[in-house]
Amino acid sequence: MAIDNQHALTDAQEELADAAVTLGSLAEAAKKVGASENDVRNARRSKRLQRSLHEKRDALIKTDGGTKAVQTIMDLMDPKYPAAVRLNAAKLMAGLAGHTEAADAANMRDLADMTSEELAAFIAQADGALASKADAARPVRRVVEGVAQGNAD
């Protein structure tokens, strides 16, 4: 099977590209379709074949791959996994859904446009966030102060 860089993909090249997307590797795809090592080298240099591979992978990701990826992320949020894994899966899922700190900040109204009730709620939320960060930092602060005062064990 000869890989031609000048023309549209041949049926053999399409077969190689389909196998490469399915198997995840041009070398494995070449074995499956009976292509030579030279064909693989040429395929790696072929802009048309690389474009075809990109389009095929993109289509796979946007269909079955996307569905499997979301299901995998959902599975990783199961309590049987460590908390760090669940947290990262939840952050990823929130990010994919557009719920990130940057997106939230972009959607926040100007303080000048908020009602007094909205401002009070905003301040309460900010106070809560600061308090939780302060609570998390207290053990470190105590250790540092103890070392500075010569009270370290």
C-alpha positions in Angstrom: 0.0 0.0 0.0 1.6 3.2 -1.1 0.9 6.5 0.7 0.5 9.4 -1.7 1.0 12.8 -0.2 -0.3 14.7 -3.3 -3.8 13.4 -3.8 -7.0 12.6 -1.8 -6.7 9.6 0.4 -7.0 6.3 -1.3 -9.2 3.5 0.1 -6.1 1.9 1.6 -5.2 5.1 3.3 -8.7 5.5 4.6 -8.5 2.0 6.0 -5.2 2.8 7.6 -6.6 6.0 9.1 -9.7 4.2 10.4 -7.6 1.5 12.0 -5.2 4.0 13.5 -8.1 5.8 15.2 -9.6 2.6 16.5 -6.3 1.1 17.7 -4.6 4.3 18.8 -1.4 3.8 16.8 -0.3 4.0 13.2 2.1 1.1 13.8 -0.7 -1.2 15.1 -3.0 0.0 12.3 -0.3 -0.9 9.7 0.0 -4.4 11.1 -3.8 -4.8 11.0 -4.2 -3.6 7.4 -0.9 -5.1 6.1 0.9 -1.8 5.4 4.7 -1.7 5.4 7.0 0.3 7.7 7.7 2.6 4.7 3.9 3.2 4.4 3.8 4.2 8.1 6.7 6.6 7.7 5.0 8.2 4.7 1.7 8.3 6.6 3.4 10.3 9.4 4.6 12.8 6.8 1.3 13.1 4.9 -0.6 16.2 5.8 -3.7 14.9 4.2 -3.6 11.7 6.3 -2.7 13.6 9.5 -5.7 15.9 8.8 -7.9 12.8 8.2 -6.7 11.3 11.5 -7.4 14.5 13.4 -10.9 14.7 11.9 -11.7 11.1 12.7 -10.4 11.4 16.3 -12.3 14.6 16.7 -15.5 12.9 15.5 -14.9 10.0 17.9 -14.3 12.3 20.9 -17.5 14.3 20.1 -19.6 11.1 19.9 -18.8 7.8 21.7 -15.5 9.1 23.2 -17.2 12.1 24.9 -19.9 9.9 26.3 -17.4 7.4 27.7 -15.2 10.3 29.1 -18.2 11.7 31.0 -19.2 8.3 32.3 -15.6 7.7 33.4 -15.5 11.0 35.3 -18.9 10.1 36.9 -17.6 6.7 37.9 -14.5 8.3 39.5 -16.8 10.3 41.9 -17.9 7.0 43.5 -17.1 6.9 47.3 -14.9 3.8 46.7 -12.2 6.0 45.3 -9.9 8.2 47.4 -11.2 11.7 48.2 -8.6 13.4 46.1 -9.7 11.4 43.0 -13.3 12.2 43.7 -12.5 15.9 44.2 -10.5 16.1 40.9 -13.3 14.3 39.0 -15.9 16.7 40.5 -13.8 19.7 39.6 -13.3 18.4 36.0 -17.0 17.8 35.7 -17.8 21.2 37.0 -15.3 22.7 34.6 -16.8 20.8 31.6 -20.2 22.2 32.6 -18.8 25.7 32.6 -18.9 26.1 36.4 -15.5 27.4 37.2 -14.3 30.3 39.3 -13.5 32.3 36.2 -16.9 31.6 34.7 -18.6 32.4 38.0 -16.6 35.7 38.3 -17.6 36.6 34.7 -21.2 36.1 35.6 -21.1 38.1 38.8 -23.0 41.4 38.8 -21.2 44.6 39.7 -21.4 45.4 43.4 -23.0 48.8 42.5 -25.8 47.0 40.7 -26.7 44.7 43.6 -29.5 45.3 46.1 -28.8 45.5 49.8 -29.9 41.9 50.2 -27.7 40.7 47.4 -24.7 42.6 48.9 -25.4 41.1 52.3 -25.5 37.6 50.8 -22.3 38.3 48.8 -20.5 39.5 52.0 -21.7 36.5 54.0 -20.4 34.1 51.3 -17.1 35.9 51.2 -16.8 35.9 55.0 -17.5 32.2 55.1 -14.9 31.5 52.4 -12.3 33.6 54.3 -13.2 31.9 57.6 -12.7 28.4 56.2 -9.3 29.4 54.7 -8.3 31.0 58.1 -9.4 27.8 60.0 -7.3 25.7 57.6 -4.3 28.0 58.1 -4.4 28.1 61.9 -2.5 24.8 62.5 0.4 26.1 60.3 0.3 29.5 62.1 0.5 27.8 65.5 3.5 25.7 64.4 5.3 28.7 62.9 4.6 30.9 66.0 5.8 28.0 68.3 9.0 27.8 66.4 9.5 31.5 66.4 9.0 31.6 70.2 11.2 28.6 70.8 8.3 26.4 71.9 8.8 23.7 69.2 9.1 20.1 70.4 
